[in-house]
Amino acid sequence: MIPRSLFTDEHIIFRESVRSFLEREFVPHHERWNEQGIVDRSAWLAAGREGLHCMSIRSEHGGHGVDKLFSVVLIEELVRLGLSGPGFYIHSEIVAPYIEKYGTLDQQKRWLPRMVTGEAIGAIAMTEPGGGSDLKSMRTRARPDGDDFILSGQKTYISNGQLADVIVVAAKTDPDAGSRGVTLFLVDGKAPGVRRGRNLKKLGFHAQDTSELFFDDVRLSKSCVLGEVGRGFYALMDQLPWERIVIAVRAAAMCEAALEWTVAYTRDRKAFGAPLLDKQFIRFRLAELKAETLLARVFVDRCLELSLRDQLSSEVAAVAKLQTTELQSRVLDQCVQFHGGAGYMWEYPICRAFADTRYMRIAGGSNEIMRDLIARTL
Ligand SMILES: Cc1cc2nc3c(=O)[nH]c(=O)nc-3n(C[C@H](O)[C@H](O)[C@H](O)COP(=O)(O)OP(=O)(O)OC[C@H]3O[C@@H](n4cnc5c(N)ncnc54)[C@H](O)[C@@H]3O)c2cc1C
């Protein structure tokens, strides 16, 4: 196999300590979290004590100021252990970076140190019942009222929506200005008028709370604007490549894990007097998927290198998201098949992974939108 050249000894040692922390503190609880539809807050605090939140946030904001590869290690280990519940990547890789990049000093001081400890949990609310792909058509409004804004509208499918203490909300401040009319707000989850709807029942990701959110005339002072009025759409577009690479990192790690589980299962299980893995069709199919996974891994690592140097284009991020999540679907479908009936049983990690990962071709910009982004560069 091709050795990964991205990681230093520090990352490698960190990977070992993260894995043992997750095995000890999270694995024993994950099925209960799946059943209750939400991860315990105490798990967020435990991860905070372990220094696992917002690792690349600078130390003056309470973070650890380390490179993003530490986050990559954490994300990969969560995937390998089938820990789909903790919505850490949204909190640490999406919400905290928005606050660090676009927030005022007051906003940074108010939220980032508590996000690092896990006392404050972050969510981002873009999608609405009327549509998620076409963000410019959003209907949530933030109407100027003297020095304040009045936020009204509804969002849906919001990860960490039940737990969130701080929500980045995208709203129209000027409905006639198209993309220039969208503004981001930092909304306190306890502000009067913020209402949580149902914790939605999903195909997979059962342990991660995914919610409707309602904003009933929430009064927001100007100090809640994140970045500049009218520049929200551009901030979203600026941050999406990293979000897409994170999805690609997860997908590549998932393909590797699924293949490992399936090779072990088919080596162990016998049919017609020999291990399943001895059957040529199964061997060849797994070999093909392994080869494709290796290509995906090398491509994602190259994207990470570019991203660390701030050279990753949105086109390449879209390619990574599209290709790795399409591959992930093929790998998981085939791996479920090679597990036979066991592949359909919840107690097997391959079954849970199959359900958990289906949404990744939909979220973070659907794969149809990825194709459109890439097609624009033809
Ligand atoms: C588990 C989960 C967690 C999520 N977490 C969050 C979150 O934290 N915050 C958040 O804001 N959102 C979140 N989402 C929402 C997600 O980002 C949206 O579901 C996604 O952007 C698609 O939007 P939509 O569901 O409205 O589908 P639609 O936009 O209605 O699209 C429906 C279908 O039409 C296709 N389509 C749309 N436009 C085009 C086009 N121009 N050409 C071709 N095909 C097109 C889409 O690809 C899709 O296949 C989450 C979703 C899920 C499932």
The ligand as an SDF file (V2000), in Angstrom:
LIG
                    3D

 53 58  0  0  0  0  0  0  0  0999 V2000
  -28.5350   13.9860    8.1900 C   0  0  0  0  0  0  0  0  0  0  0  0
  -28.5680   15.3800    7.6090 C   0  0  0  0  0  0  0  0  0  0  0  0
  -27.9290   16.4130    8.2970 C   0  0  0  0  0  0  0  0  0  0  0  0
  -28.0070   17.7090    7.7890 C   0  0  0  0  0  0  0  0  0  0  0  0
  -27.4280   18.7370    8.5160 N   0  0  0  0  0  0  0  0  0  0  0  0
  -27.6180   20.0120    8.0950 C   0  0  0  0  0  0  0  0  0  0  0  0
  -27.1460   21.1110    8.8880 C   0  0  0  0  0  0  0  0  0  0  0  0
  -26.5260   20.9410    9.9470 O   0  0  0  0  0  0  0  0  0  0  0  0
  -27.4000   22.3780    8.4630 N   0  0  0  0  0  0  0  0  0  0  0  0
  -28.0730   22.6290    7.2990 C   0  0  0  0  0  0  0  0  0  0  0  0
  -28.2780   23.7810    6.9780 O   0  0  0  0  0  0  0  0  0  0  0  0
  -28.5320   21.6110    6.5300 N   0  0  0  0  0  0  0  0  0  0  0  0
  -28.3260   20.3080    6.9030 C   0  0  0  0  0  0  0  0  0  0  0  0
  -28.7910   19.2780    6.1370 N   0  0  0  0  0  0  0  0  0  0  0  0
  -29.5370   19.5720    4.9170 C   0  0  0  0  0  0  0  0  0  0  0  0
  -28.7740   19.2930    3.6370 C   0  0  0  0  0  0  0  0  0  0  0  0
  -27.7180   20.1890    3.4850 O   0  0  0  0  0  0  0  0  0  0  0  0
  -29.8180   19.3770    2.5070 C   0  0  0  0  0  0  0  0  0  0  0  0
  -30.6840   18.2640    2.6620 O   0  0  0  0  0  0  0  0  0  0  0  0
  -29.1710   19.3850    1.1360 C   0  0  0  0  0  0  0  0  0  0  0  0
  -28.4970   20.5900    0.9060 O   0  0  0  0  0  0  0  0  0  0  0  0
  -30.2330   19.1950    0.0260 C   0  0  0  0  0  0  0  0  0  0  0  0
  -31.2730   20.1120    0.1760 O   0  0  0  0  0  0  0  0  0  0  0  0
  -32.7980   19.5920    0.1650 P   0  0  0  0  0  0  0  0  0  0  0  0
  -32.9240   18.4970    1.1450 O   0  0  0  0  0  0  0  0  0  0  0  0
  -33.6770   20.7550    0.3510 O   0  0  0  0  0  0  0  0  0  0  0  0
  -33.0090   18.9690   -1.2610 O   0  0  0  0  0  0  0  0  0  0  0  0
  -33.4510   19.7830   -2.5810 P   0  0  0  0  0  0  0  0  0  0  0  0
  -32.6380   21.0110   -2.7060 O   0  0  0  0  0  0  0  0  0  0  0  0
  -34.9320   19.9050   -2.5900 O   0  0  0  0  0  0  0  0  0  0  0  0
  -33.0130   18.7430   -3.6980 O   0  0  0  0  0  0  0  0  0  0  0  0
  -33.7500   17.5500   -3.9900 C   0  0  0  0  0  0  0  0  0  0  0  0
  -33.0160   16.7870   -5.0910 C   0  0  0  0  0  0  0  0  0  0  0  0
  -32.9310   17.6160   -6.2490 O   0  0  0  0  0  0  0  0  0  0  0  0
  -31.5810   17.7550   -6.6440 C   0  0  0  0  0  0  0  0  0  0  0  0
  -31.3310   19.0840   -7.1990 N   0  0  0  0  0  0  0  0  0  0  0  0
  -31.5400   20.2870   -6.6190 C   0  0  0  0  0  0  0  0  0  0  0  0
  -31.1570   21.2740   -7.4430 N   0  0  0  0  0  0  0  0  0  0  0  0
  -30.7060   20.6830   -8.5760 C   0  0  0  0  0  0  0  0  0  0  0  0
  -30.1590   21.1590   -9.8110 C   0  0  0  0  0  0  0  0  0  0  0  0
  -29.9770   22.4570  -10.0330 N   0  0  0  0  0  0  0  0  0  0  0  0
  -29.8260   20.2500  -10.7700 N   0  0  0  0  0  0  0  0  0  0  0  0
  -29.9790   18.9200  -10.5470 C   0  0  0  0  0  0  0  0  0  0  0  0
  -30.4710   18.4090   -9.4100 N   0  0  0  0  0  0  0  0  0  0  0  0
  -30.8270   19.2710   -8.4290 C   0  0  0  0  0  0  0  0  0  0  0  0
  -30.7920   17.5500   -5.3730 C   0  0  0  0  0  0  0  0  0  0  0  0
  -29.4750   17.1670   -5.6400 O   0  0  0  0  0  0  0  0  0  0  0  0
  -31.5820   16.4460   -4.7060 C   0  0  0  0  0  0  0  0  0  0  0  0
  -31.2000   15.2160   -5.2560 O   0  0  0  0  0  0  0  0  0  0  0  0
  -28.6930   17.9660    6.5860 C   0  0  0  0  0  0  0  0  0  0  0  0
  -29.3040   16.9100    5.8900 C   0  0  0  0  0  0  0  0  0  0  0  0
  -29.2410   15.6410    6.3900 C   0  0  0  0  0  0  0  0  0  0  0  0
  -29.9250   14.5230    5.6270 C   0  0  0  0  0  0  0  0  0  0  0  0
  1  2  1  0
  2  3  1  0
  2 52  2  0
  3  4  2  0
  4  5  1  0
  4 50  1  0
  5  6  2  0
  6  7  1  0
  6 13  1  0
  7  8  2  0
  7  9  1  0
  9 10  1  0
 10 11  2  0
 10 12  1  0
 12 13  2  0
 13 14  1  0
 14 15  1  0
 14 50  1  0
 15 16  1  0
 16 17  1  0
 16 18  1  0
 18 19  1  0
 18 20  1  0
 20 21  1  0
 20 22  1  0
 22 23  1  0
 23 24  1  0
 24 25  2  0
 24 26  1  0
 24 27  1  0
 27 28  1  0
 28 29  2  0
 28 30  1  0
 28 31  1  0
 31 32  1  0
 32 33  1  0
 33 34  1  0
 33 48  1  0
 34 35  1  0
 35 36  1  0
 35 46  1  0
 36 37  1  0
 36 45  1  0
 37 38  2  0
 38 39  1  0
 39 40  1  0
 39 45  2  0
 40 41  1  0
 40 42  2  0
 42 43  1  0
 43 44  2  0
 44 45  1  0
 46 47  1  0
 46 48  1  0
 48 49  1  0
 50 51  2  0
 51 52  1  0
 52 53  1  0
M  END
$$$$
